[in-house]
Each structure stands twice: as C-alpha cells, then as structure tokens.
Amino acid sequence: MLLFFILGLFVHFVFFGSIFDIYFTSPLVHGMTPQFTPLPPPAKRLVLFVADGLRADTLYELDENGNSRAPFIRNIIMHEGSWGLSHTRVPTESRPGHVALIAGFYEDVSAVAKGWKENPVEFDSLINESKYTWSWGSPDILTMFAKGAYGDHVFTYTYDADSEDFGAHDVTKLDTWVFDKVKEFFHAARNNQSLFSKLNEEKIVFFLHLLGIDTNGHAHRPSSREYKDNIKLVDAGIKEMVSILEHFYGNDGKTAFIFTSDHGMTDWGSHGAGHPSETLTPFVTWGAGIKYPQKVSAQKFDDAFLKEWRLESWKRQDIHQADIAPLMASLIGVPFPLNSVGILPVDYLNNTDLFKAESMFTNAIQILEQFKVKMTQKKEVTLPFLFIPFKLLPESKQLNIVRKARSYIKQRKYDEAVSLCKELIHLALKGLSYYHTYDRFFLAINVVLGFLGWTSYASLLIIKSHFNLTRGVNKEVKKPSHLLSCSCIAIGVFVAFFLLLQGCPWTYYIYCLLPVPIWYAVLREFQVIQDFVTLLLTVPPSYFVGYLLVFILGIEILVLSFFYRHMLTAGLLAFAGWPFITQLWTRAKSISLSWIFFSLLLAVFPLMPVVGRKPDIFLVMGAGLLVLLLSLCVLTSLIKRKDSFINEELLLHLFQMLSIVLSMCVTYSTHSSLRKKQGLPLLNQIISWLILAFSLVLPLLSPTSLFERLFSILLSLMSTYILLSTGYEALFPLVLSCLMFVWIQAEQETLQQRGISCKQKVTSVRFTCSTDITQFRQLYLDDVRRAFFLVFFLVTAFFGTGNIASVNSFDLASVYCFLTVFSPFMMGALMMWKVSFLIFLLY
C-alpha cells in the first residue's frame, strides 16, 4: 500500500509538471538578425512614464465636479498628442506587463512564478538596444531589464524594497522619490561633463516607473480618495518632468514622451486575471514623431467610454500592449527588440509615408525572422516524413510578399506596402503560434493515456480488494503471458528510440514512457476486468442506467462549478434532500435535521461575492465568537462525558481558545491601525507568526480519539484563518466543519442501516498508525455516492468563497496581519495556506 501511495504521488507530480511543458513554455527563439528602419528617426530621446496599476477609466473620466483628475494629460490629449487604450493580456501582473511594454512579447504565464527580480529566459528589449538608458523606480522592475542588458549602458536608481509597504502612512512617497531623483539627476548633469555628454547622445531612453498608484490601489481600492489623489500627484509630477526635460534640451523638439500603465486593477484592489478593469490601460503619447490631436465627428467602438469620458471629438486609437515596443524603437531609431511580436501602430506616427512604409517593412522582416528560426528549430528535431510545415506561409509566399512590398515602396505605393506588410506579420504570427504549440497535441495524448491508465489501475485495485467477483466459484489465477511483457518492452524501446531520433527533451521521455508500464499493470489484471464486466451484466438495465444518469449529472455539476460558482449551491441544495431518499430521516431525525441545516447554510456562500470585494471586520469577529461559543459547548460536553478529564487536555483546550481570542484582537487591532495609516504594529506581527507556528503543532498534542483530534485541528487552524480573513469567509470553515462532523455521524448511521457491522462507535474511533485488516469490507454502490460527496466538498472548499484559479480573487489585505511590505512569494504562500486549510478540514 505504501508503494502504491508513493507511485501515485510520482504519477500525479508528473501529470502536474506536464501542464507547464504543454501550455506554459517560453515563446522566445534566438539567432535572429537585428532589424531597424534605415531612415533618420524623428526623436533623439524617449521618455517612458509607467504608472503601475493605473486603470484607464479612472484616468480619463471626469470627477464628480466635472474636472479631470489629470489635467496635464487631458490637455495633451486635446492639444498636443495622440491617445487610446492599451489592451494587455493575462496575467495582468507587473513583470509580464513591463516585458510586453519594453520587450514587445508576451511572457509565458509560468514566468510570474519564477520571480519579479530574476529573468527565467534571456530576452532582448528596447532598453538593451538603446545607446544609454536611465531608469528610476522599483527594484522589482528595473533590475530585470538591467540584468538582461549587455555592456554598461543601463543605469538604474531604485529605492529600498522595504519602502513598498501597503500599510505605510503615505505611499505616494514612492512616486515623489522618483520625481525628486530625476530633478536631482538633471541638476547634477549640468556640472558633470561626462554625464552631460551622454545625455546629449542620440537613441537614449529615460524610464520612470511609478508604483504609488498600484500600492494605493491594493491598500485602499481604486475607488478610494488615496488612489485618485495619487493620480493627481503623478499628473503634476509628469508635467514638471516634461518642463525640466524641455528646458534642459533647449526645447529642441527631439524628445518623444509616452505615458501608459502595465495593468489595471479590479474594484476590490487586485489584478492578474482578464477583467476589463485589469486589461484596459491608458496610452498617451506626444512629442517628436507623434501625430497631433485629430478631431473627428464620430467614432465606432463597441463600448461607451468616449461618451463617459467626454472625449468623443478626439480620435481614439487602441493598440495592444506589445505594439508599444516597436513604436518606441521606431521613434528613436534603434533596432526592434528581437523577440517582439508587436505590430507598429503607424497611425500614431507624424512622419513621411516613406518612413511609415519602411518602418512597417522592418517590423514585418523582424517578425518573419522569428518565424523562420522557429520553423528551422522544429524542422531539425522532427523526422522529415513526420514534419508538417505551416501551410499558410510557405517559403515561396514569404519571398513573394517581401519582394512585392519592397517593390511597392520603390513605386511610392506606400499604403499598399503597409497593408502587405501587415498581412505578412499576421501570417508570421500565426506561424509562430503554430510551431510554438507543434508538440502540444502529441504530449497531451500521452498524458491523457497515462492518466486514464493510472485511473484504471487504481480502480482495478479497489475492485480486486473490495468486490467479491468470483461469487464463490474458485478460478485459477492466470499468470500474465510473456507476449504481454515482450510487447510492452518493445513499445517502450520503440518510443524511446523515436524520441532519441528527434532530440526531444528529457521530460518528453517521462510523459511518453510512463503510460507503458501503467497500461502493462492494467492489462495484467485482465481477469479482474472480465469478472467485473460479468458482474455489471447481472445488474438490471434500468437500475444501471439510472445510476449512470445520476453519475453523469453529478459530474456535469462539478464541471460547471468551475465556471459558475452558483452551481455549487445547486449541488448543496440537492445534498440537503439526501436524508429523505434514504432511511436516515426515519431513524436519525436529529442527524438529518443537522445535515439539512448545515447543507442549506453552506449553500449560501457560493452565492455571495468573491471574498475580498466587500471586506467586513465585524463578520470576522463574529466568526471568532461563534468558534469560542462552540468550544465552550464542546468543552462542557467532554467534561460531562469523561469521568476524569486530564489536566493536560483541559490546558490544551484552553490554550487553543486563547489563540482564537488573540487572533480576534490582533485582527481588529491591525485593521484599526491600517485604517489610521499607522502601519502594521510589530507586536501584532510577532503574535500572528507565533499563532501560525503553534497552530501546526498543537493538534498533535490532542487526544487521539477521532472527535477530539478533529476538533483540536479545527480550533488551531481557525486561529490562523481568522488572521487571514477580511470578511464573511471567516464563517465558511466553521460551517463546513460542522457539516463534516454531521456527515461522519450520518454515514455511520447508513452503514448500520445496511446491516454492516460497525465494531466501533464514532466517539471511540482513534487515530492510529496501524491498520486493522478486519475492518475492511466489501464495497457497494453507495460508496460511489460517498466518493462523489467527498469530491464535491473538496471543490466547494476551493471555490466556495472565490475562484482560486483566478489570480485577481486573492486579496492582499488577507495577509496584512503577517506583513505589509511587498513580498510576492511570502504573500502567495500565506494565501495558498489559507486555501489549503479548508482541504485539511476535509481530510
């Protein structure tokens, strides 16, 4: 049994790891030739302002008095530059957002888990291609671009990481620090000849990363006064920076400015998923090479933003976030980032038609180069007779489009050339996606085969151990034939040789070879399969079809619950009626009523908003009081039931109750302190970490009887859960636990009703390492229902208070009792512990 458990862990670890190889591999390729526009650029320098976490609607809309929160930016839109929306992609996090902005490609999702400060893969960027770059802002963002750059032409100025404190009195200091340092920098440059000389070079970049808005959004929500005031501060700061730069360069008209954001933010102060509030970011650009505002009489968009923002008369031009990188490269005349998949938005350019056509042609060649390298790489590791090229863009069509585009440029048919280049870019991007996912179907088939094989093997072991298949007839156990063994070995050798010829990564060997021994083990149990099929044929067809339909309906509800949380409510309402279709209602009314009550109560939670959207500290306090009340009732019951209540047990119980009280006090105190902008008190932080540590140890000291051990686990983990709660979710584990306790009692009753001998009462069952083989019994169809109940409760634990599959459902406020300084991995670990706690309750 232990061997089977270890093997199961390994198999599931492989299945989990395959997700990253199949769906989340790096899109980057290397070996391309740099491409740049062969004409003089309009700008000598570029200034990039990135307001981290800024929503487009909050910037563009007017306040309740009809005034703009960003008067300088709005004046740019109306009198000096061009504007639109920048559409980002999931995950809407700072790292992938900045990579898309500056490097022009969409980083694979798994890169978020590899850190904000390290580069999982080598990539080219605008900063790398510039002559010099000076950047100011967060160490989490600036260092990743400095690390990837060659030479010593990138200069970064960052504040201390501890400054990124969500509980600080005034987080706008993160932005004022940037503005102050830039002012000091240009003031010092006048007295530093070497620096002054560098600043007057061409192809230079100034990058100002402004984190205050994002931090205020997390701490106070985007609808807060702090968030909106921070926008005003950033707007005033940008106005001052523009004035300083123009004065420094003598208003030479050779500076291009871009203002945008890496991602937006939900109403409840989070980001990471694909809600429009997260994916729609502002984009405003002005200066050298940028078109002036264009007044229009009507614009066609699927949204009503123009009317809401009162910008109907000024032409709006939306772009994708990755399109910003080629635009910046074109403005200052540096090579397009090698891995960029952005399409140059030529409508933003204020230049000759020749420049636009040449820039678009350069963009097309740069993306086509990636396509060619990707195709060559895939062709080299695929057997010739198995290689299937991308049919929409064969080599002959590539040459034809390139020649035709170049011919159009020579003939001064610039619009036709631009249109043809866009067609080539779209085809090349489709081809890149095709080759990037070339092995996806092959790997998915192998993983599915392995998963089905493992499921079949586990099912056969259960059937073999817990079903009386022989019906009293002795059958000779047949040994597996040598033909089966030889066939599996031959298949394994063939697969390994096939992978070797193609030069596949070592992980491919695991995914492709693992199904072979698993299916060998399944086929060895052919006799069990045959006997089980024979047993199923004895079941009346109507009975079998009825169970099958109920099973399919249950699975469908489970699947739908991943997309619609209210389906969990439907399932729990159905569960509430379970006692009425069994004898449980007539034989154990108190248990039945308890089951119905807690099922209906639990069914309410999936109908409520995702946790974090409406924080309520009083609900957290109420949950703590209910836990204390329940503890007192249980303690009183134990004292009455036991003849001699051991002092150690009483002390442990009281200590756990004290932990609940401390958690309530710390949570309320921390909430009050942060609301007053006084930060996280050190004493609260220490107590929180101590409670977390003790909650893992105290249950091990409790009595081994089932009820007392489970209740001890509930008390210990609830003390931590209260610290990690912000609203109604603090009540969820309490209701779920009560339902689980009732379920144990209900299942004990159903077993007795079936005439199954239960040698132990629930109150006398103990946690033990030894296994009594006499307790094993034959399985019945009712055990399928029990398994479904368990799986359904697991899904409910995960999704009952929010969709944990969505990054934006995590509320950073949940961890403020433990830390407020930005630490992505520690915060992520605490929030995953909060979710895992509910799984511990079920097991």
N, C-alpha and C positions, 0 to 999 in steps of 0.2 A: 504493500500500500504506500509506503514511504517513497519507494522508487517511482511508482506511478505519479505521486504528487510532484516529485522533482522533475520528472519528464514533462508533466503538464505545465509547470512553470516555464520550462525552457521553450516548449512549443508556443505558449502564449507570448513569451518575450520576443520570439522570432516573428510572430504574426504582428505584434505591435511595431517592431522595428521596420517591418516591410512597408508600413504606411509612408515612412519618410523616403524610402527608395522608390516607391511607386508614384507618390504625389508631390513630395517636397524636396526635389533635387535642385541644385543650383542651375540657373539658366545660362550661366556665363560660359563663354568659349574664349580661347586665347589664340593669338597668332595672326590677328588682323593688322592691316597697314593703316596708320592714322590718315584721316581724310579731313581737309579743310578747304574753305572757299578760297579760290585763287584771286580774289579781288580785295582791295583795301577795305577794312571794316569801318563802320561808321563811328565806333566808340574806341577810346583808348583804355577805358577802365569801366568796371562794372561794380555796382554796389547792390548786394543782395540782403534784404531785410526778411527774416523769417520769424513771424510771431507764432511761436509754438502754441498749438491748441486753440487757435482763433477760428471761430465759426464765421462763415460768410454772412449769414443773416444778421448777426449781432453787430458786425462792422458796417454793413451797408444800410441797415434800417435806420429810421429816424427815431429819436426818443419820444417820450410822451408829450414833450413841448414842441415837437416838430423840428428839432435841431439834430444835427449829425453828431455822433459820438467821436467821429474822426474828421473834423472839418478840413484838415490839410489834405488827407487822402481823397475826400469828396471833391475838393477843389481841383485836385489833379485829374480826377475822372472827368470833370466838366470842362476843364480849360487847358490841360497840358498833355495828357497821355491816353492810354487805352486800358480797358478793364474787361473783366469777365469772371467766370467761375473756373476754378481748377478742380477737376474730378480726380480724387485719389482712389486707391484700391485697398482692399483688405489685405493684411491687417493695418488698420489705421493707427499705427504707433510711430513714435518719433524716429526710430532708426530707419525702417523701410521708407518712411516719408521723405526723409532727407536724402536717402540714397536715390530715390526716384527724382527728386528735385535737382540734385547736383551731379549724379552719375547717369541719369536717364534710363534706368532699368528698374524693374520691379523685383526686389529681392524675394527669394523663396521664403515661405512662411516660417520655416524652422529656424531661420536666422535670428528671429526675435528671441528664441530660447537660448541662443548662443552668446548673448550679451550685447549691451549697448556700447561697450568700450573696446571690444575686440572685433577683428574682421574675420569671419568664418572663411571667406574666399577673397582672393585678390581681385580688385576691380579698378577700372580707370574712372576718372571724374574730371569735371571742369577745373577743380582746384589743382589736380595733378597736371593738367595741360597748361595752366596759366604760367606766366613768367614769374609773378610773385602773388601770394595771397596772404592777406592779414585777416584774422578772424578773432572775434570776441564772443564769449558766451559760456555755455555749459560744457564742463569737461566730458560729459557723456556723449556729446555730439561732435565737438570739434576734433577730439583726439582720433576718432576713427578715420577722418579724412586726412589728417596729418600723418597717420601711420601708413596709409596706403600710398602716399606721395613719395616720389624719388627725389633725391637731392635735398637741398636746404632752402627751398624757396617758399615754404609754407610756415607762417608764424602764427602761433595761437596764444591767446591770452584768456585764461579761464579763472573763474572764482573757485573757491573751495567747494567740494561736493557736499559738505555739511550745510552749505547755505540753502540747499534745495529742501527746505523744511516746510511741510504743509501746515504746521502749527505755528509758524512764525508770526510775529505781530504784523509785519508788513513785508509781503513777498515781492512787492513792486521794486524792492531794492535790487533784485536780480536784473531788472531792466535798466534802472538808473545806474547801476555799476557799469553796464556795457556802454551806455552813453557817456558817462564820465571818463571812462578809459579811452574812448575814441577821441574825445576832446583833448585829453592829455597827450595822446599819441600825435595828433596833428600839430599841437602846440610845440611839442618836443622836436618834431621833424624840421621845423624852421631853423633850429640850432644844431642840427645833425646833418652834415653834408652828405654822408654815405646814405642815410635813410632818405634824405630829400631827393637824391639822385634816383634811388629805386622807385620812389613814389611817382616820379615823372617818366617812368618807362611805360611802354605800351603793354597791352594784354595782362593787366593786373586786376585783381579781384579783392573787394572788401566784403566780408561776410559777417553780419551782425545777427547772432542768434538770441532771440528774446524769449525767455522762459517764463516770465512772470504771469502772463495770461493763462498759460496751461496750469501753473501751480495754483493760481487763484480759482480756476475752474474746478480743479479737483477738491480743493479745500472748501469752497463756498458755493459751488454750482454756477453755471454760465448765466443764470438769471439774477445773480447777486449784484449788489452795488459794487463790491470789490472787483469783480470781473469786468464790469463796464467801465469803472474808473480807470482800471489798468489799460483799457483800450485808449482812453483819452490821453493817458500818460505816454503810451507808445506813439500815438499820433503826434503829440507835441515833441517828443524826442526825435522822431524821424524828420520833422520839419527843421529842427535845429541841426541835425546831422547833414541834411541837404544844404543848408545855408553855409555850414563850415566847409564842406567839400567844394562848393562853388566858389567860395571866397579863396580857398587855398589854391585852386587851379585857375583863378582869374576868370571865371565864367567862360571857359574856352569851348563849352558846348560839346565836349567829348566824353561826358560821363553818362552812362545808362543806369537807370535805377529800376529795381524790381522789388515789389513788396508782396509777400504771399504767406501761406501757412503750410505746415507739414500735414496737419489733420485738423478736424473739428472736434466736437465734443457733444455728448448727449445732454439732455436736460438735467440728468442726475449726476453729471460730472465725471463721466468715464468715456473711454474710446477704445477702439480696437476692432470693432465689427463694421458692418456695412450700412448702418443707418444714414440717411441723407445728411443729418446734422453732423456726422463724422466724416463723410466723404466729400462734402461740398466746402471748398475753402476759397478765400478771396484771392484774386490775382490782379494786381495793378502795376503797370509799368509805364515809365516816362523817360524822357531824356534823349540822348543821341541814338539815332536809328529807329526810334519808335514813332508810330503814327500819332498825330494829334487827335483829339476827340472828334468823332463823326456823329453829327446829328441826323437822326432818322425819324420818319413819321410813324413807322410801325415795325415791330419785330415779332417773329414767330418762335415761341418757346412753349414747351409743354407745361411749364409752371407759371405761377402768377407773381414771381418775385419782382419783376420790373415795376409792376404797379405798387406792390407793397413798399418797395424801396424808393419809389418816385424817381426812377431812372429810365423811364420809357423812352426818353428822347435821345439818350446817349447809347451808341451802338455797343452791344454786349457781345463779346467773342469768347466762348467757352473753349477750354483746352483740357487735355489730360495732363496729369502732373508730370509725367516723364517728358512731355513736349517742352518743358521749360529749359531743360539742359541744352538741347540743340539751339534753342533761341538765344540763350546766353553765349554759347560758343560762337554763333554767327555774329552777334553784336560786337565782340571784341576780337574776332578773327583767329581763335585758337582751334585746333582740331576737335571735331566732335568726339565726345567720350566713346572709346572703342566699343563698349558694351551697351551703348544707348539704343533703346528701341523707340525713342520719342520721334514724333513727326513735326518738323519745323512748322510753326504757325506763321506762314508768310504774311497773313493779313495784318499781323502786328507790326511788320517792318515798314519803315518810311525810307525807302531806298529805290534805286532804279529797278526796272523789270529784269534787266540783265543780272543784277545782284541776287534778286529773288530766285530766278531760274537756276543760277549757278549754285546757290546755297541749297536749293531743293535737290539738285543733281548730286551734290556732295553728300547730302543726307541719305539719298537712295543708295549710292555706292557704299556708304559706310554700313548700312543695314544689310545690303546684299553680301558684303564681305563676311558678315557673321553667318549668314545663311550658307555660304559656300564652305566655310570652315566647319560648321556643324554637320553638313552633309558629308564632307570628306571624313570627318572623325567617325561618323556612324557607318560609313561605307567600309572603312578599314577594319572594323571589328565585326562585320557581318559577312557570312559566306555569300559569294557572288550570286548563286542561284536563289538565295533567300532575300536578298536586298530588294526592297520596293521603294523606288525613288518618289519624291514629291512630284506628282504628275502635272500640277498646275504651273510649275515653273522649271521646265527643263532647260538645259544649258543653251539650246538654240534660241529659246524665248528670251532668256536673260540678255544675250548678245544683241538680239533684235531690238529690245526695248532700250538698251543703253545707247546703241547706235542711233536709233530714231530720236531719242531725247537730245543727244548731242547735235544731231542734225537740225532739230527744231531751234535750238539755241543759236546756231550759226545763221539760220534763216530769220532770226529775230521773232520767231513764233513762241514767245515766252510763256504765254498762258497754256499752250498745248504742251510745252515741255514740262511745266509744273504739274499739269494733270497727268501726264505719262509717268513722271517720277513718283507721284502719289500712288498710282496703280502698281508700280514696281515695289514700292515699300509695303503695301498691303499684302501683296503676294509673298514677298520675302518674310514678312512677319508670320503669315500662315505657315510657311515652310519651316521657320524656326520652331514654331509650336509643334508641328508635325514630327520633326526629328527629336525634339526635346521629350516628347511622350511616345517615342517609337517603341520602346520596350514595355510600355505600361500594360498593354493587353496580355502580353506573354507572361509578365510577372504576376499579374492579377489572377490569371488562370491557374498558375502553380500554387499561389497562396490559397485560393479557393479550394483546390484539390486537397491541399494539406489540411485546411480547416475542416472540410467535410469528412476527410479520413479520420481526423482526431475525434470529431464528434461521434462518428460511427463506432470507433473503437471504445470510447468511454461508455457509450450506450450499451454496447455488447457486453462489456464487463459487468455493468449493472444488471443487465438481463440474465447473464450467466450466474451471477451470485444470488439474485433475489427472485428469480422466477423458477417455478417447478415445470420445466419444459418437457421432461420425459414422461410426465403423467404416470409414473410408476413403472414404466417399461424400461428395462435395462438395455442400454445401447452401448455397443463397443465404441470407444473413443478412437477415432481415426487419427493417425499421425499425419502431419502435413506432408504432401508429396514433395519429392526432390525437384519436380518440374517447377513448382511454385517458387521454391528458393532460387533455383537457377535462373528463372525468368526475371525475378526481382533484381538479382545481381547483374544480369545482362542489361536490364533497363537502366540501373544505376551507372554502370560503366559507360553506356551509350550517352546518357545525359551529361556525365562529367566530361567525356571526350568532346561532345558537341559544344559545351561551354568553353572548354580549353581552346578549341579552334577559333572561337570568336573573341577570345581575350576578355571574357566577362569578369567583373569584379568578384571578389571572394564571397560577397553576400549573395550573389546570384546562385552560387553552388548550394548554399543553405536552403534558399527558397525552392529550388528545383529538385534537390535530392531528398529533402525532408519527407515529401509525400510518399516516396518509395517504401521505406521501412514501415511507415504508418499503415499504408494500404496492405502491405505484406501481413502485418499483425491482424488487420481486419479479415483478410481472406483466410487466414489460419483458423478463424472462428466460423467457417462456412457452415458447419453443422449446427452451431447455435443460431445462425441466421435462418437456416432451413427450419429448425424446430420452432423458432419464434413466428415465422410466417405461417406455419401449420397451426399454431395456437391462435393467431389472429383470424384464420379462416373459420375457426369454431365460434367466433363471436357473431351474434345475429347482425345481419347487414344494417338494419335500421338503427340498432344500438351503436354500431361502429360509425355510421355516417353522422349520427347526432353528435357523438363525441368529437368527430373530426371537424364539424362545422363550428362547434363551440371553441375548439382549439384555434381554428383559423381566425375566428372573430377576436379572440383574446390577443393573438399575435398582431393582428391588424391595429388593435387599440394601442398596443405597446409601440408599434412603429409610428403611428400618428402622434403619439405623445411626444416624440422627439421634435415634432414641428409645431404642435398645438398643445400647450400645457393643459388646456381645459379638458382634454381627453382623459387626463388622469382623474379629473373629477368624475367623469362618466364611469370610469372603471371602479372607483371607490364607492360610488352610489350602487353599482351592481354588487360589489362585495357586501354592502350593508344588507342586501337581501339574502345572503348565503344561509343564515340560520333557518329561514323559512322553507327552504327546499331540502332540508335535512331534518333529522330528529333532534337536532340541537335545541331548537326552540321549545320543544315539549319537555325535554329532560333537563335543561340547564337554562332557565329563563334569565337569571341574573347575568350569566356569562353572555348570553345572546343580546340582552339589552346593552351591556357594556360594549360589545362588539359593534352594534349598530350605532351607538352614540359616538364612539371614537372614529368610526369609519366616516360618518357624516361630518364630524368636526374636521378631520383631516382633509376631506374633500373640498373644504372652503379655501385652503391655501393655494392650490393651483389657479384659482380664480382671481387672486389678489395680484397687484402689480409686482413686477420683478423686484426682489429685495434691493434696497439702496435708493430706490427712486423717491420714496417718501419716508425718510428716517423719523423715528419717534422713540425717544429715550424712555418715555413712560411705559411703553409696551415692553421694553427690555426689563425695566424694574418690575413690572407686573409678572413677567415670566419668572424672575428670580424669587418673588414672593410665593408664587404657586409651587415652585420647587421646594422651598422651605416648608410650606404647609404640607406638601406630600411627604416630605422627610419626617416631619413630626408624627404624621399618621402612621407611617411605616415603623418608626422607632417605637411608638406606643404598642403597635401590634406585635412586634418582635419581643418586647419586654413581657407582654402578657402570655405569649406562646411559649417562651423559654422559661424553664424552671430556674435556671441560673444564667443570667446574662453576663457574659465575661466582660470585665472592666476594659480590656483592650479593644473589644468590639465596640463598646459604647464610646470610648475615647475616639476611635477612628471615625465613627459615625458623626460625632460632634465636630470633629476637625473638618470633615467634608462640608458640613453645614456652615462652619465658619468661613470656609473657602468661598461658598456661594455668597455669603454676606460681604466678604471683602471684594469679590468681583463686582457686586452691585455698587458698592461705594466707589471703587476705582473707576468704573464706567461712568457713573454720574459725575464724579469729580473731574474726570478728563474731559467729558462733554462740556461742562461748565467752563473749564479753563480755556479750551479751544474756542468756545463761543466768545469769550472775552479777549481772545487773541493773546493769551498769556503763555501759550506753548504747552507741551506735554510735561507735567511735573515729574521730576526724576524719581521720587518715591513711588508714584503710580506705575512708572515704567518697570521699576525693580520688582514691585509686588506682582505685576502682570506676568513677568517672566518666571517668577517663583511659582505662581499658581499653575502655569503651564507645565513646568517641570514636575511638580508634585502630582499633577493630575495623571501623569503616566505611571506613577509608582504606587500611589495609594490603593488602587483596586487590587493589586497583587497581595496586599496585606489583609484583605477582607476574608471572611469565612468562605469556604469552598461550596457551600450549598448554592444551588442554581439561582434562587430568587435573590439572596443577599449579595452574591457576587455581581449579578446583573444590575442590581440597584446601586451598588457601590460604583460600578463603571459609569452609570448614568450621572450620579452626583459629581464624580470627579471631572468628567468631561463637560458637564453643563457649566461648571465654574469657568472653564476656558471659553466655552461657546458664548457665554454672556459677554465676556470681554471682546469677542469678535463680532458682536451683533450690533445693529443700528436701528432695528425696528421689529416688526412682527415676526421675523424669522426666529427670534429667541423662543417663541412659543412652539415652533414646529417640532423640534426634537422631543419636547415634553409630550405632545400629543402622539407623535409617532411611537415613542417608548411605551406609553400606556396601551396603545393598540397592540404592540408586540407582546406585552405581558398577557393581555387578554387572549391573543392568538395562541399562545402556548397552552393556556388553560382550555381553550376551545378545541384544539387538536387532540389534547389528552382525552377529552370527552368523546370525540368522534371515534378515536381508536377503541375505546371501551364499548361504544355502541356497535361496532363491527364485530365484537366478540374477541378482539385481540387482547391477550393477557398482558396487562401492564404491571410488571412486578414492582415498579417504583412509582410513588406519587411525585408530582412536580416539586413539592416542597422538600422532598428527600433526595432529589437528584443532585449529584455533586460533580464539580469539575475535577477530572482525573486524567492522568496520562495513560492509564491502562484501558484497554478495550475489552469488554465482556462479549465474547462471541455469541453467548446465549441470548443476548439482546437483539441480535439480527433477526429479521423476519422477512416474509415474502412481501413483495410489492403488489399494490393494487392500483387500479385506475385513479383512485382518489389521491395517490401520491403524485400524479401528474398535476392535479389541481394544487397541491401543496407547493410543488416546484414553481408553478406559474405565479402563485401568490408571492413567493419569495422574490422572484424576478421583478414582479410588478412593484413590490415595495422598494426594491433597490432603485428602480427607475424613479419612483416617487421621491426617494431620498435625494437623488441627484437633481431632479428638475422641479421638485415641489415648490420651491421658493424662488426659482430663477433658472435660466438656461445657462448652465455652466459651460456649455460648448461655445458660448459667445463671450469673447473677451470683455465686451463692454458691460456685462452683467456683474462683474466684480467691482465692488465699491471700495475704494482705497480707505474710506473712513472706517471700514471694519477693523483695520489694524492699528488705528491711532492710539490705542491703549499700550501698544508694544513699541511702536516707533512712528515718527512723523517725517523723518529725513528720508528722501527718496532712495530706496534700495530695492530695485525690481525683483531680485531673486528672493530676498528675505520676505518681502511683502507677498510675492507669489506663493512662497512656501506656506506662509501663515493662512492665506486664503484657501489653499488646497487642503490644509489641515482642517479648516472649518468644514469643508465639504466631506472630507474623509471621516470626520467624526460621526456623521449620520450613517455611514456604512458600518462603522464599528458597532453602532447600536443594533444593527440588524444581525450581526454575527456574534 
